[in-house]
Amino acid sequence: LRLPPVIDRIAAERRGLILVTGSTGSGKSTTLAAIIDRINATRSGHIVTIEDPIEFLHRDKQSFVTQREVDVDTRSFAEALRGALRQDPDVILVGEMRDLETIETALTAAETGHLVLSTLHTLDATETIMRIVSSFPAHQQKSVRLQLGGILKGVISMRLVRAAKGAGRVPAVEVLVSTGLIRDYIVNEEKTYLIREAIAAGTSQYGVQTFDQSLFQLFQSGLISIEEALHNASNADEFRMRCAGILSSEQAISSSLGQTRGLSPSVKRETDDMFVKH
């Protein structure tokens, strides 16, 4: 799946809330299935999945898996989630948090010692937090921020971008993991906009990454073109400047040592072209 290694650490959580976000077809279901499969293969417990429809069948491995389908086994995500909590689950997968009742029940489940995984149609971690909070009436939003700050373990946001070669696509992935700073930014409404900065600053220490950092790695590896990277970047100007800095360093090394390191020749050519065009 070309997912960052930090996702393995997120999958090892025993309780709390893990969210996978992105537009339809971005790879959310596949990513959640991979996380559930890893949990199933590495620890004992009861996993309950609630989906619409069931996309991946999970056989019992180390864990016992119960899969329920909306409109077949249950009338709604919220109803199935309430029923699942009576089955003594350790892990609950909620295919999508579509309404306030489902969101509210999922947060409570995560708060009471379960590991809850779900999806939202949001673009990144900041929008995900804002979407959850804004789902509640205004008078509840402060307490929801406190609750979310205490239970959120990770947000994995996905976009599929066009590969440089062939007709395929590759995932660009933003990953947030909960830290003291992130919790503060979730709880404090006036600081929530700083979350992207905090993710960018936490790359070396926590293994997290923003979309633009993910796009840069894909571009640097020659997997996507500079045009595709700029088209999908959250901050195209900042991204262009970063590419310019890398190119300048490469040219300096090349002229002093008589050889090129780091960027592949094809990527270097694309970067050269970019600064001619722009």
ROKOL-619799 format. One record per residue: x, y, z of N, C-alpha, C, O, CB in turn; residue in one letter. Coordinates in steps of 0.001 Angstrom, whole numbers, padded with zeros to 6 digits, always signed. Glycine has a CB too. Example, Ala and Ser with C-alpha at 12.3 -4.5 7.8 and 13.67 -1.06 7.14 Angstrom:
+013190-005690+007800+012300-004500+007800+013200-003300+007800+014236-003319+008465+011308-004473+009046a +012850-002250+007080+013670-001060+007140+012900+000030+007870+013409+001138+008039+014084-000598+005725s 
END
This chain:
+000808-001221+000000+000000+000000+000000+000845+001276+000000+000306+002371-000165-000916+000004+001203l +002166+001147+000184+003074+002300+000277+002675+003224+001431+002733+004445+001288+003080+003087-001050r +002275+002661+002560+001870+003468+003703+003062+003721+004620+003943+002867+004724+000732+002780+004477l +003111+004879+005290+004229+005187+006185+004316+004195+007340+003286+003715+007813+004093+006605+006730p +005536+003876+007809+005715+002908+008905+004989+003288+010192+004634+002410+010979+007177+002750+009201p +004763+004590+010420+004099+005026+011649+002703+004425+011775+002175+004332+012883+004014+006549+011691v +002098+004018+010665+000751+003435+010717+000762+002112+011474-000234+001757+012104+000197+003226+009297i +001872+001376+011422+001990+000155+012227+001885+000483+013712+001279-000259+014485+003324-000565+011932d +002488+001611+014099+002437+002017+015507+001022+002425+015904+000568+002133+017011+003414+003176+015768r +000337+003098+014995-001055+003482+015260-001921+002233+015414-002788+002176+016285-001606+004384+014119i -001680+001231+014562-002464-000012+014601-002238-000794+015889-003055-001641+016251-002117-000888+013406a -001141-000520+016579-000832-001236+017825-001568-000656+019034-001484-001210+020130+000667-001204+018081a -002287+000452+018847-003044+001047+019957-004106+000072+020459-004680-000694+019685-003706+002377+019517e -004353+000113+021753-005325-000805+022373-006682-000152+022622-007690-000846+022758-004773-001330+023686r -006711+001153+022682-007970+001866+022935-007879+003253+022333-006792+003738+022020-008280+001950+024460r -009031+003887+022174-009048+005218+021585-009662+005205+020195-010307+004234+019799-007643+005783+021525g -009458+006290+019458-010093+006494+018156-009041+006674+017069-008138+007501+017196-011029+007714+018196l -009166+005891+015995-008311+006016+014812-009222+006314+013626-010195+005597+013392-007451+004706+014566i -008909+007365+012882-009739+007758+011745-008941+007705+010450-007782+008117+010403-010311+009165+011956l -009576+007194+009402-008996+007198+008058-009911+008063+007201-011110+007800+007111-008847+005728+007463v -009353+009088+006575-010189+010052+005867-009750+010232+004412-008641+009868+004023-010156+011393+006586t -010658+010804+003630-010370+011045+002218-011648+010972+001409-012704+010610+001927-009342+010034+001686g -011547+011317+000143-012706+011271-000741-013012+009830-001141-012223+008927-000867-012467+012137-001991s -014140+009619-001779-014515+008289-002262-013451+007769-003225-013021+008478-004135-015903+008325-002955t -013030+006516-003011-012035+005913-003888-010597+006262-003567-009699+005978-004360-012313+006304-005267g -010362+006880-002403-008994+007286-002054-008196+006180-001367-006994+006328-001145-009036+008500-001157s -008859+005072-001029-008155+003962-000393-008456+003783+001084-007751+003052+001779-006705+004144-000562g -009513+004457+001575-009846+004371+002999-010168+002944+003425-009624+002450+004413-011025+005278+003316k -011050+002283+002683-011489+000928+003052-010330-000063+003021-010222-000926+003892-012603+000453+002111s -009469+000061+002021-008316-000836+001907-007363-000636+003073-006826-001601+003618-007580-000606+000579t -007154+000622+003456-006264+000928+004583-006835+000392+005886-006115-000209+006682-006034+002442+004695t -008138+000611+006107-008775+000082+007320-008708-001438+007357-008457-002026+008409-010236+000542+007404l -008931-002074+006217-008866-003542+006154-007467-004033+006503-007319-005051+007180-009268-004045+004752a -006439-003317+006048-005058-003696+006354-004773-003557+007847-004077-004391+008428-004073-002836+005547a -005310-002504+008470-005116-002311+009914-005838-003407+010696-005278-003976+011633-005626-000914+010354i -007086-003705+010307-007840-004770+010976-007129-006107+010819-007051-006884+011770-009272-004861+010411i -006610-006379+009626-005897-007634+009389-004656-007730+010265-004335-008802+010779-005509-007760+007913d -003962-006618+010436-002763-006617+011290-003141-006895+012746-002487-007688+013423-002015-005260+011182r -004197-006240+013219-004663-006482+014590-005071-007941+014749-004712-008588+015732-005849-005547+014944i -005819-008453+013783-006304-009837+013796-005151-010833+013842-005254-011881+014481-007174-010105+012565n -004061-010509+013169-002928-011434+013066-001973-011354+014248-001163-012258+014450-002168-011165+011802a -002058-010274+015036-001020-010056+016052-001507-010080+017492-000689-010116+018411-000366-008759+015802t -002822-010061+017715-003270-010098+019110-004649-010734+019237-005446-010732+018299-003293-008687+019697r -004906-011274+020413-006193-011927+020654-007212-010892+021112-006863-009878+021716-006053-013057+021706s -008468-011167+020816-009532-010259+021210-010736-010448+020313-010758-011337+019462-009055-008809+021165g -011738-009606+020508-012958-009662+019705-013034-008402+018845-013090-007287+019364-014226-009799+020613h -013036-008590+017536-013153-007490+016580-014558-007509+015991-015006-008539+015487-012072-007598+015454i -015252-006383+016051-016572-006250+015425-016467-005204+014319-016023-004082+014562-017674-005851+016481v -016879-005574+013099-016907-004597+012004-018350-004327+011603-019173-005240+011535-016087-005101+010781t -018642-003056+011339-019972-002633+010889-019757-001886+009579-019143-000819+009564-020716-001725+011974i -020260-002443+008477-019924-001899+007162-021153-001776+006262-022184-002404+006505-018877-002775+006488e -021024-000963+005229-022108-000761+004260-021513-000486+002878-021258+000668+002534-023038+000415+004700d -021289-001539+002082-021427-002976+002401-020122-003532+002974-019138-002807+003122-021835-003780+001134p -020129-004840+003296-018890-005517+003681-018016-005642+002434-018432-006227+001434-019178-006932+004319i -016810-005091+002499-015916-005101+001332-014820-006152+001435-014372-006687+000421-015285-003740+001154e -014387-006450+002657-013328-007439+002871-013787-008428+003935-014254-008029+005002-011989-006753+003292f -013653-009716+003642-013987-010741+004634-012758-011032+005482-011673-011276+004953-014501-012041+003947l -012928-011005+006794-011826-011270+007721-012072-012602+008425-013048-012747+009161-011677-010114+008760h -011199-013558+008202-011287-014841+008902-010606-014714+010263-009696-013904+010439-010637-015986+008061r -011054-015518+011217-010440-015493+012546-008973-015904+012452-008646-016911+011825-011200-016426+013520d -008101-015134+013069-006681-015488+013192-006366-015542+014685-006774-016480+015370-005740-014448+012433k -005648-014552+015192-005454-014475+016643-006731-013976+017327-007002-014301+018483-004262-013543+016983q -007499-013189+016596-008733-012616+017139-009967-013313+016571-009899-014032+015574-008799-011114+016841s -011086-013078+017233-012393-013551+016784-013098-012363+016118-013253-011310+016735-013249-014139+017989f -013520-012531+014865-014066-011409+014092-015561-011605+013817-015976-012649+013314-013299-011251+012762v -016353-010597+014149-017781-010560+013829-018013-009422+012847-017680-008273+013138-018657-010381+015121t -018588-009735+011674-018841-008707+010670-020339-008525+010457-021066-009494+010242-018155-009066+009346q -020793-007274+010519-022211-006961+010349-022367-005948+009221-021556-005036+009065-022826-006414+011670r -023435-006130+008434-023668-005257+007283-024952-004455+007466-026001-005008+007796-023738-006081+005985e -024856-003150+007249-026018-002269+007349-027029-002641+006259-026658-002921+005120-025593-000770+007224v -028312-002637+006633-029442-003007+005767-029563-004515+005551-030501-004972+004898-029305-002321+004425d -028627-005288+006090-028733-006754+006046-028870-007285+007467-029825-007994+007785-027491-007390+005337v -027908-006937+008320-027924-007393+009711-028445-006330+010674-028781-006640+011817-026533-007813+010130d -028513-005096+010225-028885-003991+011106-029431-002837+010273-029196-002776+009066-027672-003525+011955t -030161-001922+010912-030781-000829+010152-029861+000369+009935-030031+001116+008971-032023-000370+010858r -028889+000554+010825-028028+001733+010707-026703+001494+011422-026570+000562+012214-028731+002982+011284s -025726+002350+011131-024441+002276+011830-024634+002491+013327-024060+001771+014144-023453+003318+011265f -025447+003487+013683-025642+003812+015097-026266+002642+015855-025827+002304+016954-026523+005057+015239a -027295+002022+015260-027947+000875+015904-026967-000285+016056-026901-000916+017111-029180+000425+015093e -026209-000561+014999-025242-001662+015047-024143-001396+016066-023675-002315+016738-024625-001889+013669a -023735-000139+016176-022686+000219+017131-023169+000038+018562-022427-000455+019412-022229+001665+016909l -024410+000435+018831-024968+000215+020171-025044-001278+020474-024752-001710+021589-026370+000859+020294r -025444-002068+019463-025504-003519+019651-024128-004122+019848-023961-005041+020649-026182-004175+018465g -023140-003615+019127-021775-004141+019230-021212-003958+020627-020471-004810+021117-020865-003460+018214a -021559-002854+021271-021036-002587+022614-021541-003597+023639-020959-003740+024714-021417-001181+023052l -022629-004300+023306-023144-005339+024210-022477-006687+023966-022738-007650+024687-024656-005478+024046r -021602-006761+022935-020942-008024+022581-019523-008128+023135-018759-009002+022725-020906-008179+021076q -019173-007253+024053-017850-007246+024677-016722-007184+023638-015833-008036+023645-017681-008486+025550d -016749-006188+022749-015694-006096+021735-014438-005425+022283-014506-004626+023217-016200-005328+020517p -013306-005754+021699-012061-005039+021997-011800-003976+020935-011298-002890+021225-010867-006024+022078d -012155-004319+019695-011936-003431+018549-013243-003325+017766-013899-004331+017496-010771-003957+017631v -013614-002094+017406-014831-001874+016620-014473-001057+015385-013900+000027+015489-015930-001151+017466i -014816-001585+014222-014683-000839+012974-016062-000332+012562-016977-001126+012341-014051-001724+011849l -016210+000972+012460-017446+001591+011981-017148+002116+010582-016353+003041+010420-017952+002749+012951v -017787+001523+009568-017448+001849+008186-017448+003327+007870-016605+003801+007107-018386+001172+007279g -018390+004065+008451-018441+005509+008211-019220+006189+009329-020260+005689+009757-019084+005820+006835e -018720+007324+009800-019434+008102+010812-020294+009132+010077-019864+010257+009826-018433+008800+011822m -021522+008717+009738-022370+009523+008844-023231+010558+009552-023620+011556+008945-023257+008624+008062r -023532+010335+010823-024488+011211+011502-024063+011428+012943-023162+010759+013449-025910+010622+011446d -024725+012371+013593-024363+012747+014957-024463+011571+015916-023592+011386+016767-025249+013878+015439l -025521+010774+015785-025707+009644+016706-024550+008649+016602-024060+008155+017617-027040+008930+016416e -024115+008357+015374-022993+007430+015181-021703+008023+015732-020937+007331+016403-022822+007089+013689t -021460+009304+015452-020247+009963+015955-020234+009953+017477-019221+009624+018094-020151+011415+015431i -021356+010313+018076-021460+010388+019535-021211+009020+020172-020484+008914+021160-022845+010920+019947e -021814+007980+019605-021651+006624+020144-020223+006132+019957-019677+005463+020834-022634+005654+019470t -019611+006460+018812-018228+006049+018550-017267+006707+019533-016351+006055+020034-017828+006400+017110a -017469+007999+019812-016605+008696+020771-016746+008089+022165-015756+007913+022875-016944+010200+020811l -017974+007773+022547-018206+007161+023862-017554+005787+023943-016961+005439+024963-019714+007046+024148t -017661+005003+022866-017036+003674+022836-015524+003785+022986-014909+003007+023716-017385+002940+021525a -014924+004754+022293-013474+004946+022388-013070+005407+023782-011982+005091+024263-013000+005960+021344a -013954+006154+024417-013668+006692+025751-013791+005627+026835-013216+005763+027915-014608+007849+026060e -014544+004566+026542-014796+003532+027561-013921+002292+027367-014291+001196+027787-016265+003125+027534t -012762+002468+026733-011770+001396+026698-011715+000561+025445-010968-000416+025395-012004+000514+027804g -012489+000916+024416-012445+000180+023152-011543+000903+022156-011332+002112+022255-013867+000011+022567h -011012+000142+021192-010332+000755+020055-011360+000876+018938-011895-000130+018471-009071-000088+019597l -011637+002096+018510-012640+002356+017477-011944+002900+016235-011159+003845+016313-013725+003356+017985v -012239+002293+015091-011711+002759+013813-012877+003161+012925-013895+002471+012879-010838+001665+013127l -012728+004280+012219-013806+004702+011332-013264+005611+010238-012072+005916+010198-014912+005419+012125s -014166+006041+009342-013780+006913+008231-014647+008162+008202-015765+008182+008719-013884+006164+006894t -014103+009196+007586-014844+010425+007307-014433+010926+005925-013310+010691+005478-014579+011516+008406l -015348+011613+005258-015032+012204+003948-014453+013602+004157-015054+014603+003765-016305+012263+003032h -013278+013653+004780-012586+014918+005009-011199+014843+004388-010666+013756+004169-012494+015241+006528t -010615+016010+004104-009368+016045+003343-008120+015857+004191-007140+015271+003733-009268+017335+002613l -008150+016356+005440-006947+016266+006268-007329+016240+007742-008509+016258+008090-005993+017447+005980d -006310+016196+008608-006554+016056+010045-007307+017257+010612-008227+017093+011414-005234+015878+010786a -006920+018454+010199-007571+019662+010719-009054+019679+010367-009896+019935+011228-006886+020922+010169t -009375+019408+009109-010778+019383+008686-011544+018273+009399-012727+018429+009701-010878+019198+007164e -010876+017158+009667-011513+016035+010360-011961+016444+011757-013086+016159+012165-010553+014838+010443t -011077+017110+012481-011408+017550+013838-012542+018574+013801-013471+018510+014605-010163+018151+014535i -012459+019516+012862-013507+020534+012744-014850+019907+012377-015890+020334+012879-013115+021583+011693m -014836+018902+011512-016079+018237+011096-016744+017547+012290-017955+017663+012483-015796+017207+009971r -015954+016832+013087-016518+016134+014247-017101+017139+015232-018238+016988+015679-015443+015266+014942i -016326+018160+015568-016771+019154+016550-018027+019872+016066-018968+020061+016837-015653+020174+016829v -018050+020273+014795-019188+021039+014264-020446+020196+014088-021524+020741+013850-018814+021658+012938s -020324+018868+014201-021498+017996+014131-022381+018152+015364-023569+017829+015331-021068+016537+013981s -021794+018648+016449-022513+018781+017716-023086+020190+017869-022575+021138+017273-021584+018453+018898f -024149+020326+018670-024679+021664+018964-023603+022536+019610-022694+022023+020263-025917+021569+019890p -023704+023842+019429-022676+024778+019899-022374+024616+021390-021218+024707+021803-023111+026208+019621a -023413+024376+022199-023187+024306+023642-022413+023052+024063-021928+022982+025192-024515+024348+024368h -022290+022053+023161-021554+020829+023480-020127+020822+022930-019328+019957+023290-022300+019636+022944q -019808+021769+022072-018569+021671+021310-017309+021750+022171-016315+021092+021862-018532+022752+020283q -017332+022526+023223-016150+022614+024089-015871+021272+024756-014721+020837+024817-016341+023708+025159k -016917+020613+025258-016729+019313+025916-016338+018241+024902-015595+017317+025235-018012+018894+026658s -016832+018355+023662-016458+017403+022610-014973+017548+022279-014287+016550+022058-017320+017622+021338v -014477+018785+022243-013044+019001+022011-012211+018330+023107-011194+017698+022820-012728+020513+021952r -012639+018467+024340-011937+017816+025455-011969+016302+025303-010956+015629+025491-012562+018224+026803l -013139+015772+024961-013299+014329+024771-012416+013838+023626-011715+012836+023761-014775+013978+024493q -012454+014548+022503-011681+014159+021326-010180+014249+021600-009415+013389+021164-012053+015042+020129l -009764+015277+022314-008355+015412+022668-007859+014248+023507-006692+013867+023428-008128+016706+023411g -008754+013684+024314-008366+012574+025180-008345+011220+024502-007630+010322+024947-009280+012512+026332g -009121+011049+023422-009255+009705+022831-008610+009544+021458-008307+008422+021052-010699+009358+022720i -008395+010645+020736-007885+010516+019364-006446+010008+019371-005571+010609+019995-007966+011870+018624l -006208+008901+018676-004865+008313+018590-004181+008623+017270-002960+008776+017224-004941+006812+018777k -004956+008718+016197-004337+008994+014907-005368+009329+013854-006510+008872+013910-003513+007814+014457g -004945+010147+012878-005757+010437+011695-004885+010170+010475-003810+010749+010327-006299+011925+011702v -005361+009289+009610-004656+008944+008370-005508+009482+007226-006605+008981+006979-004414+007372+008234i -005012+010496+006531-005771+011116+005442-005123+010769+004112-003900+010820+003980-005854+012655+005623s -005939+010418+003132-005418+009849+001890-005938+010566+000646-007095+010981+000577-005773+008385+001813m -005041+010697-000336-005419+011146-001678-004668+010273-002670-003482+010000-002486-005097+012680-001898r -005345+009837-003712-004670+009095-004776-004246+010082-005857-005065+010849-006363-005594+007978-005367l -002969+010058-006204-002445+010970-007224-001901+010159-008393-001502+009006-008231-001339+011893-006635v -001891+010771-009566-001479+010057-010779+000005+009721-010755+000848+010567-010455-001801+010888-012018r +000301+008477-011076+001696+008034-011142+002381+008661-012347+001740+008969-013352+001784+006490-011214a +003701+008847-012233+004470+009444-013327+004501+008531-014543+004541+008999-015681+005896+009751-012871a +004481+007225-014295+004551+006259-015397+003304+005383-015389+002849+004954-014328+005833+005385-015289k +002757+005120-016562+001591+004255-016658+000314+004982-016281+000292+006201-016110+001768+003043-015779g -000749+004198-016157-002067+004772-015871-002456+004633-014408-003592+004934-014042-003117+004114-016737a -001534+004181-013564-001856+003912-012169-001865+005157-011294-001587+006266-011750-000884+002930-011614g -002192+004944-010034-002186+006009-009033-001419+005547-007801-001320+004350-007532-003631+006420-008653r -000883+006494-007065-000166+006185-005826-000763+007037-004704-001221+008150-004959+001380+006449-005977v -000765+006531-003463-001362+007300-002375-000416+008349-001805+000740+008060-001496-001804+006372-001276p -000922+009567-001671-000265+010588-000851-000978+010550+000493-002208+010588+000545-000325+012044-001522a -000222+010475+001573-000816+010194+002882-000350+011208+003922+000850+011391+004127-000463+008770+003338v -001305+011864+004576-000995+012677+005751-001274+011834+006991-002306+011167+007069-001833+014009+005769e -000368+011861+007953-000553+011079+009178-000365+011975+010400+000664+012634+010550+000436+009882+009224v -001365+011986+011259-001283+012652+012560-001305+011591+013646-002124+010672+013596-002451+013672+012754l -000420+011702+014625-000531+010897+015839-000681+011851+017017-000178+012974+016992+000714+009953+016024v -001369+011394+018032-001656+012248+019175-000399+012492+020007+000313+011554+020366-002750+011627+020041s -000142+013751+020304+000933+014156+021216+000341+015202+022159-000795+015635+021970+002196+014725+020429t +001092+015601+023153+000613+016639+024060+000268+017920+023324-000739+018563+023620+001649+016924+025123g +001106+018290+022361+000877+019506+021584-000384+019385+020729-001198+020308+020675+002090+019805+020694l -000536+018246+020067-001730+018024+019234-002989+018069+020096-003990+018668+019702-001638+016664+018489i -002943+017442+021263-004110+017465+022157-004478+018903+022526-005655+019262+022560-003830+016640+023439r -003465+019717+022800-003704+021119+023136-004364+021851+021971-005257+022673+022175-002388+021811+023520d -003925+021552+020751-004483+022208+019565-005906+021738+019269-006700+022486+018699-003591+021949+018354y -006231+020506+019652-007603+020011+019480-008534+020686+020486-009626+021134+020135-007657+018467+019647i -008092+020751+021725-008921+021295+022807-009128+022798+022643-010219+023310+022897-008281+021002+024172v -008082+023502+022219-008136+024958+022095-008577+025352+020685-007813+025228+019729-006759+025584+022424n -009800+025821+020570-010373+026158+019258-009509+027148+018481-009421+027066+017256-011770+026736+019433e -008871+028080+019187-008080+029114+018521-006741+028590+017997-006060+029284+017242-007834+030262+019473e -006363+027379+018389-005078+026820+017958-005223+025660+016970-004222+025140+016477-004299+026353+019163k -006452+025254+016681-006659+024080+015825-006011+024258+014453-005549+023289+013850-008155+023805+015659t -005979+025498+013962-005391+025744+012631-003888+025452+012599-003307+025350+011518-005639+027195+012208y -003249+025316+013769-001804+025058+013851-001454+023577+013715-000278+023216+013730-001264+025581+015164l -002461+022725+013583-002207+021279+013557-001295+020881+012402-000395+020060+012578-003522+020516+013458i -001520+021453+011225-000674+021084+010073+000787+021432+010337+001684+020664+009987-001159+021798+008791r +001029+022593+010956+002398+022988+011319+003007+021985+012289+004172+021610+012160+002410+024399+011940e +002207+021555+013263+002702+020613+014270+003054+019269+013641+004039+018641+014028+001659+020416+015378a +002254+018827+012674+002561+017575+011971+003884+017717+011226+004746+016842+011311+001417+017195+010984i +004042+018820+010498+005266+019047+009719+006498+019064+010613+007555+018561+010229+005169+020363+008945a +006363+019645+011812+007502+019746+012725+007801+018428+013437+008890+018251+013982+007243+020828+013752a +006830+017493+013434+007005+016249+014181+007492+015073+013366+007502+013942+013853+005739+015883+014813g +007899+015323+012122+008275+014231+011220+009406+013379+011773+009289+012154+011820+008678+014788+009875t +010496+014004+012191+011663+013229+012633+011412+012538+013967+011881+011421+014183+012886+014135+012747s +010675+013192+014863+010457+012619+016198+009358+011559+016222+009485+010547+016912+010112+013718+017174q +008284+011788+015474+007117+010906+015566+006829+010116+014294+005979+009225+014307+005912+011712+015917y +007517+010421+013200+007283+009709+011947+006033+010134+011217+005599+009463+010280+007212+008262+012206g +005437+011262+011643+004223+011760+010998+004601+012561+009756+005776+012850+009530+003388+012630+011979v +003599+012917+008955+003889+013706+007754+002646+014419+007267+001529+013930+007439+004451+012816+006643q +002846+015586+006652+001756+016303+006003+001602+015775+004578+002432+015002+004099+002016+017841+006006t +000533+016198+003910+000361+015824+002505+001525+016322+001661+002030+015601+000801-000957+016379+001960f +001949+017562+001912+003016+018121+001088+004331+017374+001294+005100+017200+000348+003203+019601+001403d +004592+016932+002520+005791+016119+002762+005689+014775+002049+006676+014276+001509+006000+015900+004272q +004498+014193+002049+004279+012929+001343+004451+013113-000159+005088+012294-000822+002880+012374+001652s +003879+014192-000697+004011+014483-002127+005467+014703-002508+005909+014267-003571+003179+015713-002504l +006211+015379-001640+007622+015639-001931+008409+014329-002007+009253+014152-002885+008231+016566-000859f +008123+013417-001078+008800+012112-001102+008465+011348-002378+009338+010722-002981+008407+011275+000131q +007195+011400-002789+006785+010714-004021+007466+011329-005240+007902+010612-006141+005255+010771-004187l +007556+012664-005265+008223+013350-006368+009721+013041-006377+010300+012756-007426+007993+014865-006271f +010337+013102-005199+011780+012866-005085+012140+011445-005512+013235+011198-006016+012253+013116-003644q +011207+010516-005307+011432+009116-005692+011104+008856-007162+011302+007748-007660+010597+008195-004816s +010608+009872-007845+010264+009712-009254+008933+009039-009501+008637+008642-010628+011318+008941-009932g +008111+008904-008445+006829+008207-008587+005734+009105-009150+004788+008615-009768+006390+007656-007248l +005854+010427-008941+004884+011364-009506+005632+012528-010145+006789+012787-009815+003894+011874-008416i +004969+013222-011056+005580+014366-011735+005482+015611-010867+004691+015665-009926+004911+014613-013098s +006298+016612-011195+006229+017875-010461+004877+018544-010664+004355+019171-009742+007357+018817-010904i +004299+018419-011866+002987+019017-012127+001919+018405-011232+001078+019117-010684+002601+018841-013599e +001953+017083-011084+000976+016397-010233+001180+016774-008771+000213+016962-008033+001081+014871-010406e +002434+016884-008357+002731+017269-006974+002205+018670-006681+001558+018889-005656+004248+017206-006707a +002478+019616-007572+002017+020991-007373+000496+021086-007417-000098+021860-006666+002624+021909-008430l -000134+020311-008284-001593+020314-008402-002256+019870-007098-003329+020361-006747-002035+019401-009554h -001623+018948-006386-002214+018385-005168-001674+018990-003879-002187+018695-002800-001989+016910-005142n -000651+019828-003971-000029+020386-002766-000982+021328-002032-001748+022063-002655+001261+021130-003130a -000923+021294-000700-001725+022219+000104-001210+023645-000053-001988+024600-000056-001707+021806+001590s +000123+023781-000186+000748+025088-000377+001723+024976-001545+002888+024626-001359+001477+025575+000930n +001239+025274-002748+002042+025065-003958+003292+025945-003982+004350+025502-004428+001198+025341-005198a +003180+027195-003503+004339+028095-003514+005446+027576-002600+006621+027566-002966+003924+029512-003083d +005046+027145-001404+006020+026589-000460+006651+025320-001028+007848+025086-000867+005351+026291+000900e +005843+024513-001687+006337+023271-002287+007356+023586-003379+008399+022939-003466+005166+022437-002864f +007050+024583-004211+007952+024966-005300+009288+025457-004739+010348+025142-005280+007306+026060-006181r +009229+026232-003649+010458+026738-003028+011295+025598-002459+012524+025619-002540+010123+027747-001919m +010624+024609-001886+011357+023464-001340+012082+022710-002458+013233+022302-002299+010395+022512-000588r +011403+022534-003576+012034+021878-004722+013222+022690-005219+014247+022127-005602+011018+021678-005857c +013081+024025-005213+014172+024892-005662+015381+024745-004754+016517+024723-005226+013718+026358-005703a +015139+024644-003441+016236+024476-002490+016971+023174-002694+018200+023133-002633+015721+024548-001078g +016225+022104-002936+016847+020803-003181+017657+020840-004466+018768+020313-004520+015782+019694-003254i +017105+021461-005500+017811+021536-006775+019113+022318-006630+020146+021917-007166+016920+022184-007844l +019064+023456-005891+020271+024260-005692+021348+023455-004987+022521+023524-005354+019951+025525-004889s +020952+022686-003969+021910+021843-003243+022502+020793-004163+023706+020536-004133+021238+021168-002038s +021650+020183-004983+022128+019151-005909+023135+019725-006901+024153+019100-007197+020948+018521-006665e +022841+020921-007412+023731+021529-008393+025081+021879-007769+026123+021738-008408+023084+022780-008991q +025053+022339-006508+026297+022684-005825+027155+021446-005606+028367+021475-005823+026002+023366-004488a +026519+020358-005174+027256+019108-004952+027803+018580-006269+028943+018122-006349+026352+018047-004287i +026969+018654-007296+027370+018133-008599+028572+018886-009147+029494+018276-009689+026210+018214-009584s +028571+020216-009009+029674+020998-009564+030955+020821-008767+032047+020863-009333+029301+022466-009613s +030834+020621-007433+032036+020481-006615+032615+019081-006658+033828+018908-006546+031735+020853-005193s +031765+018081-006817+032244+016697-006800+032214+016043-008172+032754+014955-008373+031419+015881-005842l +031569+016734-009117+031510+016166-010466+030568+014997-010574+030694+014172-011479+032869+015740-010902g +029601+014916-009635+028634+013829-009709+027334+014287-009080+027317+015228-008287+029165+012553-009009q +026241+013619-009434+024924+013979-008916+024482+012964-007888+024560+011756-008108+023894+014078-010049t +024011+013478-006752+023504+012598-005707+022069+012977-005392+021609+014063-005744+024385+012673-004435r +021365+012068-004721+020021+012358-004192+018931+012207-005223+018402+011109-005397+019975+013746-003636g +018576+013284-005917+017490+013208-006888+017897+012360-008077+019037+012431-008538+017079+014606-007351l +016973+011565-008570+017243+010781-009764+017354+011716-010958+016777+012803-010923+016141+009719-009995s +018079+011336-012024+018219+012210-013192+016886+012671-013761+016745+013831-014149+018995+011504-014264p +015892+011758-013816+014595+012133-014386+013905+013178-013528+013278+014101-014048+013698+010905-014534s +014023+013031-012193+013418+014006-011286+014129+015345-011417+013490+016398-011410+013472+013505-009824v +015476+015304-011539+016254+016533-011677+015842+017277-012947+015718+018501-012932+017767+016220-011702k +015630+016546-014048+015211+017172-015298+013854+017843-015136+013633+018953-015619+015160+016137-016427r +012935+017140-014438+011601+017706-014233+011683+018991-013423+010977+019957-013710+010684+016693-013528e +012555+019004-012400+012685+020190-011561+013276+021338-012363+012828+022477-012240+013555+019893-010329t +014286+021045-013188+014855+022065-014078+013757+022664-014956+013647+023883-015086+015982+021460-014958d +012949+021789-015556+011875+022235-016441+010876+023121-015698+010372+024106-016239+011154+021030-017049d +010601+022746-014438+009618+023486-013662+010030+024945-013508+009194+025842-013616+009430+022842-012292m +011309+025184-013255+011741+026554-013015+011936+027333-014307+012040+028559-014276+013021+026558-012222f +011985+026647-015431+011942+027330-016724+010508+027786-016993+010260+028901-017452+012456+026399-017873v +009556+026861-016683+008142+027145-016968+007565+028194-016028+006810+029071-016448+007321+025868-016868k +007926+028095-014763+007295+028965-013766+008146+030194-013520+007779+031047-012711+007067+028210-012449h 
END
